[in-house]
Amino acid sequence: MFRKQPKPRQFDYRPRYYNPDESFLKDYLPGSREGEDRLTAMKNRVSRQFRQGDSSGSVRDDSRRQIQRSNRLLIIILGLLIIGAYWFLTVHLPRILAVIE
């Protein structure tokens, strides 16, 4: 009871180097890459966002499937509980009342 408690583990995260200004210049400003015009830069930025999952329909579809699956499971569990309660009330409750009286 009065033993010394162990210390919690320390969280040690060392991020990679990231320069937001440089990333902004490469991704959003036209002509920031050599030989790239404005339209090509925009196409590359949009395709990169889709690959990363931003604005992607697949993420919404996956979460929708998970919600539907959990709803189905909930309905099945509730149905089984209702059937079990009905069975208990019709089979065992008369016996319990007979013993009590």
N, C-alpha and C positions, 0 to 999 in steps of 0.2 A: 504494500500500500504506500509506503513512504520511500520506495525506491526511486532512484534518479531516473527521470524520464529521458528517453533518447531525443536528441535534437532532430528537427525535421531536415530533410534534404534541401540543399540549396539549389535554386534554379540558376543555371549558368547558360545563358544564351549569348552567342557571339554572332551578330548579323554580318552578312557579307557587306562589302562596300557598296553603297548606293548613293548616287548623286542625282537628286530629283531634277535639278536644273538641266543636266546633261540629257536625262531621259526625256524631258519635255521637249528639248530642242530636237532630239532625234525623231521622236514620234509625231509631234504635232506641227512643227514648222515645215512648210514646203521648201524643198531644195536643201534641207539640212544634210542630206546624204548626197554624196557626189553623183551627178548624172541622173538625179531623180526629179521628175517634174511634180507639180502639185497633185495631179490626178493619180499618179502612181503612188505617191506618198499616202494619199487618202485610202486607196485600195489596200495597200499594205497594212495600214493601221487598223482598218476594219477587219481584215482577215486575221490579223494577230489577236484582236479582241475576241473573235469567234473561237479561235484555237484555245485561248485562255479560259473560255467559258463565260465571258461577259456578254450579256444580251443574247445568250444562247437559249433556244427552245428546249434543248435536251435536259437542261437543269430543271426547268419547270415541269417537263414531262416525268422525270424521275421522281420529283417530290409529289406530283399528283398521283403517280402509281403507289407510292408509299402510303399516302393518305387513304387512297381507296382500299389498299390491303389492310390497313389498320382498322378502317371502318367495318370491313367485312368480318374481321376477327372479332371486333366488339359485338356485332350483331349475332354472330354464332355463339359467343359466350353468354350473352344475355338470353338467347333462346334456350340454351342448355340450362341456365339457372331457372328460368320460368318453368320449363318442363320438370326439372328436379323438385321445385317447390310445389308444383301441382301434384306430383307423385307422392311427395311426403304428406301433403294435406289429405289426400284421398286414401292413402294406405295406412299410414302410421298414426295420424291424429285421432281417428276413432278408437284405436287401441289404447292410446294414452288417456283419452277421456274416460274410457271404460274402466281403466285401472284407478283413476282418480275418484270416480264415483263409487 
